Amino acid sequence: MSPILNLGSVFYLLNPFIDFKENPFANIHSIALNLTSNNIADMLKEVPDSWLVEGNHQRNMYLNFLLNQIKRMPGILNYAVSQRLFVNNKGGILTWPKEQSMLVQ
């Protein structure tokens, strides 16, 4: 693991507990893919207006960001694996199930 890269204390605390017998991220990615953009938008409506600077515009920006990150999750995690950021990964690549995304922008 690169000493220059600071991924945060939570990452470093949880990293040793990630089990790589199978792809440890496949299940949560599957759950995220099965959320609809309406599900996420409804969650964002629960954020109080007092926490936002630009109201619904900001909620829409967050929605687009989250939808994009869900799509990019496998690539981001594959990159992290290729950079050996996970201490329990002994090499190889993550396998991702072929799933149909419910996400619609």
N, CA, C and O atoms as a DFTB+ gen file, in Angstrom:
420 C
 N C O
     1  1       0.847      -1.170       0.000
     2  2       0.000       0.000       0.000
     3  2       0.893       1.233       0.000
     4  3       1.855       1.302       0.764
     5  1       0.588       2.184      -0.832
     6  2       1.396       3.383      -0.972
     7  2       1.295       4.263       0.269
     8  3       0.190       4.620       0.678
     9  1       2.432       4.622       0.878
    10  2       2.384       5.498       2.049
    11  2       1.975       6.927       1.688
    12  3       1.579       7.690       2.569
    13  1       2.062       7.301       0.416
    14  2       1.715       8.649      -0.020
    15  2       0.195       8.821      -0.068
    16  3      -0.315       9.910       0.192
    17  1      -0.515       7.767      -0.393
    18  2      -1.953       7.814      -0.558
    19  2      -2.641       7.698       0.799
    20  3      -2.449       6.710       1.509
    21  1      -3.444       8.702       1.165
    22  2      -4.187       8.652       2.418
    23  2      -5.648       8.403       2.105
    24  3      -6.344       9.290       1.612
    25  1      -6.113       7.198       2.389
    26  2      -7.487       6.820       2.101
    27  2      -8.407       7.007       3.301
    28  3      -9.600       6.715       3.220
    29  1      -7.867       7.486       4.396
    30  2      -8.684       7.767       5.571
    31  2      -8.618       6.669       6.611
    32  3      -8.367       5.504       6.303
    33  1      -8.846       7.064       7.837
    34  2      -8.724       6.129       8.956
    35  2      -9.761       5.020       8.907
    36  3      -9.460       3.889       9.290
    37  1     -10.976       5.308       8.446
    38  2     -12.006       4.276       8.376
    39  2     -11.586       3.186       7.377
    40  3     -11.730       1.996       7.657
    41  1     -11.070       3.596       6.219
    42  2     -10.601       2.610       5.237
    43  2      -9.517       1.729       5.848
    44  3      -9.563       0.506       5.712
    45  1      -8.548       2.337       6.517
    46  2      -7.444       1.573       7.075
    47  2      -7.894       0.658       8.218
    48  3      -7.330      -0.420       8.411
    49  1      -8.909       1.086       8.972
    50  2      -9.426       0.239      10.047
    51  2     -10.210      -0.950       9.500
    52  3     -10.096      -2.056      10.029
    53  1     -11.004      -0.743       8.452
    54  2     -11.842      -1.813       7.902
    55  2     -11.103      -2.717       6.919
    56  3     -11.481      -3.876       6.748
    57  1     -10.076      -2.213       6.283
    58  2      -9.361      -2.932       5.235
    59  2      -8.983      -4.368       5.621
    60  3      -9.210      -5.277       4.822
    61  1      -8.417      -4.613       6.806
    62  2      -8.029      -5.990       7.140
    63  2      -9.206      -6.964       7.265
    64  3      -9.003      -8.178       7.253
    65  1     -10.416      -6.451       7.382
    66  2     -11.587      -7.302       7.582
    67  2     -12.340      -7.609       6.288
    68  3     -13.354      -8.307       6.317
    69  1     -11.865      -7.105       5.171
    70  2     -12.510      -7.367       3.883
    71  2     -12.038      -8.721       3.370
    72  3     -10.844      -8.936       3.160
    73  1     -12.986      -9.628       3.173
    74  2     -12.690     -11.003       2.772
    75  2     -12.785     -11.114       1.253
    76  3     -13.828     -10.811       0.672
    77  1     -11.716     -11.541       0.616
    78  2     -11.665     -11.618      -0.844
    79  2     -11.811     -13.033      -1.387
    80  3     -11.348     -13.312      -2.492
    81  1     -12.449     -13.938      -0.632
    82  2     -12.701     -15.274      -1.194
    83  2     -13.573     -15.154      -2.436
    84  3     -13.402     -15.891      -3.407
    85  1     -14.514     -14.211      -2.388
    86  2     -15.338     -13.825      -3.533
    87  2     -15.283     -12.305      -3.590
    88  3     -14.677     -11.675      -2.722
    89  1     -15.896     -11.722      -4.583
    90  2     -15.925     -10.266      -4.682
    91  2     -16.742      -9.718      -3.510
    92  3     -17.957      -9.909      -3.473
    93  1     -16.096      -9.038      -2.548
    94  2     -16.819      -8.564      -1.368
    95  2     -17.740      -7.376      -1.657
    96  3     -18.525      -6.977      -0.797
    97  1     -17.645      -6.821      -2.846
    98  2     -18.425      -5.633      -3.193
    99  2     -19.593      -5.947      -4.123
   100  3     -20.416      -5.070      -4.388
   101  1     -19.682      -7.177      -4.622
   102  2     -20.699      -7.537      -5.614
   103  2     -22.115      -7.379      -5.058
   104  3     -22.997      -6.880      -5.757
   105  1     -22.340      -7.793      -3.823
   106  2     -23.687      -7.733      -3.265
   107  2     -24.174      -6.291      -3.108
   108  3     -25.297      -5.972      -3.497
   109  1     -23.345      -5.431      -2.547
   110  2     -23.781      -4.042      -2.350
   111  2     -23.949      -3.343      -3.697
   112  3     -24.816      -2.482      -3.846
   113  1     -23.128      -3.707      -4.669
   114  2     -23.284      -3.124      -6.002
   115  2     -24.601      -3.577      -6.610
   116  3     -25.289      -2.786      -7.256
   117  1     -24.961      -4.837      -6.413
   118  2     -26.234      -5.343      -6.906
   119  2     -27.403      -4.595      -6.262
   120  3     -28.371      -4.246      -6.937
   121  1     -27.308      -4.355      -4.976
   122  2     -28.356      -3.599      -4.278
   123  2     -28.445      -2.192      -4.843
   124  3     -29.542      -1.694      -5.097
   125  1     -27.306      -1.549      -5.042
   126  2     -27.294      -0.181      -5.586
   127  2     -27.882      -0.140      -6.990
   128  3     -28.612       0.789      -7.335
   129  1     -27.564      -1.151      -7.804
   130  2     -28.098      -1.195      -9.168
   131  2     -29.614      -1.350      -9.188
   132  3     -30.274      -0.914     -10.132
   133  1     -30.159      -1.960      -8.164
   134  2     -31.596      -2.186      -8.116
   135  2     -32.377      -1.003      -7.548
   136  3     -33.606      -1.039      -7.487
   137  1     -31.677       0.025      -7.141
   138  2     -32.354       1.268      -6.776
   139  2     -32.741       1.980      -8.064
   140  3     -31.998       1.943      -9.045
   141  1     -33.874       2.611      -8.066
   142  2     -34.241       3.432      -9.209
   143  2     -33.837       4.864      -8.912
   144  3     -33.628       5.232      -7.756
   145  1     -33.728       5.666      -9.951
   146  2     -33.412       7.072      -9.728
   147  2     -34.501       7.724      -8.876
   148  3     -34.219       8.648      -8.114
   149  1     -35.745       7.248      -8.998
   150  2     -36.827       7.775      -8.161
   151  2     -36.617       7.425      -6.693
   152  3     -36.904       8.238      -5.815
   153  1     -36.108       6.199      -6.415
   154  2     -35.801       5.814      -5.032
   155  2     -34.787       6.769      -4.426
   156  3     -34.959       7.257      -3.309
   157  1     -33.742       7.022      -5.170
   158  2     -32.672       7.891      -4.671
   159  2     -33.186       9.321      -4.526
   160  3     -32.881       9.993      -3.541
   161  1     -33.963       9.789      -5.502
   162  2     -34.531      11.142      -5.429
   163  2     -35.424      11.282      -4.194
   164  3     -35.399      12.310      -3.517
   165  1     -36.210      10.248      -3.906
   166  2     -37.057      10.288      -2.709
   167  2     -36.221      10.378      -1.436
   168  3     -36.585      11.089      -0.500
   169  1     -35.106       9.661      -1.401
   170  2     -34.216       9.755      -0.240
   171  2     -33.653      11.162      -0.106
   172  3     -33.564      11.704       0.996
   173  1     -33.276      11.748      -1.234
   174  2     -32.703      13.096      -1.199
   175  2     -33.737      14.151      -0.792
   176  3     -33.374      15.200      -0.259
   177  1     -35.011      13.878      -1.041
   178  2     -36.064      14.811      -0.607
   179  2     -36.137      14.894       0.910
   180  3     -36.646      15.869       1.462
   181  1     -35.621      13.858       1.584
   182  2     -35.623      13.836       3.045
   183  2     -34.533      14.718       3.649
   184  3     -34.558      14.995       4.848
   185  1     -33.593      15.155       2.845
   186  2     -32.547      16.058       3.326
   187  2     -33.201      17.421       3.567
   188  3     -33.789      17.990       2.647
   189  1     -33.107      17.951       4.786
   190  2     -33.751      19.235       5.085
   191  2     -33.196      20.367       4.215
   192  3     -31.999      20.423       3.932
   193  1     -34.076      21.251       3.806
   194  2     -33.657      22.407       3.002
   195  2     -32.582      23.221       3.713
   196  3     -31.728      23.822       3.062
   197  1     -32.618      23.244       5.028
   198  2     -31.632      24.030       5.786
   199  2     -30.216      23.483       5.637
   200  3     -29.250      24.173       5.961
   201  1     -30.083      22.254       5.153
   202  2     -28.763      21.663       4.925
   203  2     -28.225      21.964       3.536
   204  3     -27.072      21.660       3.230
   205  1     -29.053      22.559       2.703
   206  2     -28.691      22.794       1.313
   207  2     -28.531      24.278       1.030
   208  3     -29.138      25.121       1.690
   209  1     -27.712      24.580       0.047
   210  2     -27.512      25.966      -0.379
   211  2     -28.417      26.265      -1.568
   212  3     -28.950      27.368      -1.687
   213  1     -28.589      25.285      -2.444
   214  2     -29.328      25.516      -3.684
   215  2     -30.564      24.633      -3.833
   216  3     -31.005      24.390      -4.957
   217  1     -31.126      24.152      -2.743
   218  2     -32.384      23.412      -2.756
   219  2     -32.433      22.253      -3.737
   220  3     -31.556      21.388      -3.737
   221  1     -33.476      22.241      -4.580
   222  2     -33.687      21.118      -5.501
   223  2     -32.594      21.000      -6.558
   224  3     -32.294      19.900      -7.022
   225  1     -32.005      22.119      -6.935
   226  2     -30.886      22.049      -7.885
   227  2     -29.749      21.224      -7.273
   228  3     -29.146      20.389      -7.946
   229  1     -29.470      21.463      -6.015
   230  2     -28.415      20.725      -5.334
   231  2     -28.797      19.246      -5.191
   232  3     -27.948      18.371      -5.358
   233  1     -30.059      18.964      -4.887
   234  2     -30.516      17.577      -4.809
   235  2     -30.317      16.879      -6.152
   236  3     -29.879      15.729      -6.196
   237  1     -30.634      17.565      -7.240
   238  2     -30.444      16.979      -8.580
   239  2     -28.974      16.730      -8.878
   240  3     -28.623      15.734      -9.510
   241  1     -28.122      17.628      -8.427
   242  2     -26.679      17.423      -8.610
   243  2     -26.226      16.182      -7.838
   244  3     -25.454      15.374      -8.352
   245  1     -26.708      16.036      -6.603
   246  2     -26.378      14.853      -5.805
   247  2     -26.904      13.586      -6.471
   248  3     -26.212      12.569      -6.513
   249  1     -28.123      13.650      -6.986
   250  2     -28.711      12.492      -7.662
   251  2     -27.845      12.064      -8.842
   252  3     -27.531      10.882      -8.984
   253  1     -27.463      13.008      -9.681
   254  2     -26.617      12.684     -10.836
   255  2     -25.274      12.128     -10.407
   256  3     -24.758      11.197     -11.026
   257  1     -24.699      12.694      -9.345
   258  2     -23.429      12.202      -8.825
   259  2     -23.567      10.749      -8.362
   260  3     -22.750       9.900      -8.719
   261  1     -24.600      10.466      -7.569
   262  2     -24.793       9.104      -7.054
   263  2     -25.051       8.097      -8.167
   264  3     -24.506       6.993      -8.146
   265  1     -25.874       8.469      -9.134
   266  2     -26.129       7.572     -10.265
   267  2     -24.844       7.267     -11.020
   268  3     -24.603       6.125     -11.413
   269  1     -24.025       8.282     -11.219
   270  2     -22.748       8.095     -11.908
   271  2     -21.810       7.207     -11.098
   272  3     -21.154       6.332     -11.662
   273  1     -21.738       7.416      -9.792
   274  2     -20.835       6.624      -8.961
   275  2     -21.260       5.159      -8.908
   276  3     -20.413       4.267      -8.877
   277  1     -22.566       4.909      -8.897
   278  2     -23.041       3.515      -8.901
   279  2     -22.589       2.818     -10.179
   280  3     -22.139       1.673     -10.140
   281  1     -22.708       3.504     -11.305
   282  2     -22.261       2.922     -12.581
   283  2     -20.756       2.691     -12.595
   284  3     -20.274       1.712     -13.166
   285  1     -20.016       3.605     -11.958
   286  2     -18.557       3.534     -11.984
   287  2     -17.968       2.637     -10.901
   288  3     -16.768       2.359     -10.917
   289  1     -18.791       2.180      -9.961
   290  2     -18.289       1.423      -8.809
   291  2     -17.372       0.262      -9.203
   292  3     -16.287       0.149      -8.632
   293  1     -17.751      -0.612     -10.151
   294  2     -16.842      -1.710     -10.495
   295  2     -15.477      -1.220     -10.994
   296  3     -14.446      -1.771     -10.608
   297  1     -15.465      -0.208     -11.833
   298  2     -14.197       0.306     -12.351
   299  2     -13.322       0.895     -11.262
   300  3     -12.107       0.693     -11.257
   301  1     -13.931       1.622     -10.342
   302  2     -13.187       2.224      -9.233
   303  2     -12.584       1.132      -8.357
   304  3     -11.412       1.199      -7.985
   305  1     -13.393       0.127      -8.032
   306  2     -12.897      -0.950      -7.168
   307  2     -11.890      -1.834      -7.890
   308  3     -10.936      -2.302      -7.269
   309  1     -12.075      -2.076      -9.186
   310  2     -11.070      -2.821      -9.954
   311  2      -9.738      -2.084      -9.950
   312  3      -8.681      -2.704      -9.828
   313  1      -9.788      -0.771     -10.081
   314  2      -8.559       0.028     -10.040
   315  2      -7.893      -0.087      -8.668
   316  3      -6.678      -0.263      -8.574
   317  1      -8.696       0.014      -7.607
   318  2      -8.140      -0.099      -6.249
   319  2      -7.464      -1.457      -6.054
   320  3      -6.405      -1.542      -5.433
   321  1      -8.076      -2.516      -6.584
   322  2      -7.478      -3.850      -6.499
   323  2      -6.171      -3.892      -7.289
   324  3      -5.176      -4.446      -6.821
   325  1      -6.177      -3.308      -8.484
   326  2      -4.965      -3.337      -9.318
   327  2      -3.817      -2.558      -8.674
   328  3      -2.648      -2.825      -8.952
   329  1      -4.151      -1.599      -7.817
   330  2      -3.133      -0.809      -7.126
   331  2      -2.738      -1.412      -5.773
   332  3      -1.945      -0.838      -5.026
   333  1      -3.315      -2.589      -5.480
   334  2      -3.019      -3.331      -4.244
   335  2      -3.347      -2.529      -2.986
   336  3      -2.572      -2.505      -2.030
   337  1      -4.502      -1.876      -3.003
   338  2      -4.910      -1.078      -1.850
   339  2      -5.578      -1.912      -0.763
   340  3      -5.765      -1.437       0.357
   341  1      -5.940      -3.159      -1.089
   342  2      -6.599      -4.030      -0.118
   343  2      -5.603      -5.065       0.376
   344  3      -5.037      -5.819      -0.416
   345  1      -5.391      -5.101       1.677
   346  2      -4.342      -5.962       2.237
   347  2      -4.659      -7.446       2.128
   348  3      -3.734      -8.257       2.097
   349  1      -5.928      -7.833       2.069
   350  2      -6.285      -9.256       2.011
   351  2      -6.439      -9.789       0.597
   352  3      -6.675     -10.984       0.421
   353  1      -6.315      -8.961      -0.391
   354  2      -6.409      -9.433      -1.765
   355  2      -5.053      -9.975      -2.181
   356  3      -4.035      -9.286      -2.105
   357  1      -5.063     -11.219      -2.619
   358  2      -3.802     -11.892      -3.001
   359  2      -3.542     -11.821      -4.495
   360  3      -2.713     -12.570      -5.013
   361  1      -4.234     -10.937      -5.193
   362  2      -4.033     -10.786      -6.625
   363  2      -5.271     -11.198      -7.394
   364  3      -6.252     -11.674      -6.821
   365  1      -5.210     -11.011      -8.673
   366  2      -6.342     -11.349      -9.520
   367  2      -7.266     -10.155      -9.701
   368  3      -6.962      -9.030      -9.304
   369  1      -8.399     -10.443     -10.313
   370  2      -9.357      -9.378     -10.575
   371  2     -10.678      -9.708      -9.892
   372  3     -10.948     -10.864      -9.565
   373  1     -11.488      -8.692      -9.682
   374  2     -12.821      -8.894      -9.134
   375  2     -13.755      -9.350     -10.255
   376  3     -13.690      -8.834     -11.371
   377  1     -14.605     -10.297      -9.961
   378  2     -15.605     -10.700     -10.949
   379  2     -16.941     -10.090     -10.538
   380  3     -17.332     -10.123      -9.372
   381  1     -17.617      -9.539     -11.522
   382  2     -18.887      -8.851     -11.287
   383  2     -19.986      -9.606     -12.004
   384  3     -19.842      -9.942     -13.179
   385  1     -21.092      -9.881     -11.307
   386  2     -22.205     -10.554     -11.978
   387  2     -22.813      -9.663     -13.060
   388  3     -22.830      -8.438     -12.942
   389  1     -23.298     -10.293     -14.091
   390  2     -23.993      -9.550     -15.144
   391  2     -25.400      -9.274     -14.642
   392  3     -26.206     -10.190     -14.477
   393  1     -25.681      -8.009     -14.404
   394  2     -26.985      -7.652     -13.867
   395  2     -27.593      -6.535     -14.675
   396  3     -26.891      -5.747     -15.307
   397  1     -28.876      -6.479     -14.646
   398  2     -29.612      -5.413     -15.322
   399  2     -29.797      -4.262     -14.346
   400  3     -30.336      -4.446     -13.255
   401  1     -29.360      -3.106     -14.730
   402  2     -29.500      -1.941     -13.887
   403  2     -30.912      -1.379     -13.957
   404  3     -31.498      -1.267     -15.034
   405  1     -31.452      -1.026     -12.791
   406  2     -32.758      -0.370     -12.727
   407  2     -32.595       1.138     -12.854
   408  3     -33.578       1.862     -13.008
   409  1     -31.348       1.614     -12.789
   410  2     -31.098       3.050     -12.774
   411  2     -31.460       3.679     -14.106
   412  3     -31.013       3.238     -15.165
   413  1     -32.262       4.699     -14.033
   414  2     -32.645       5.453     -15.225
   415  2     -32.470       6.915     -14.881
   416  3     -33.032       7.400     -13.900
   417  1     -31.690       7.619     -15.686
   418  2     -31.479       9.037     -15.425
   419  2     -32.495       9.858     -16.154
   420  3     -32.481      11.086     -16.058
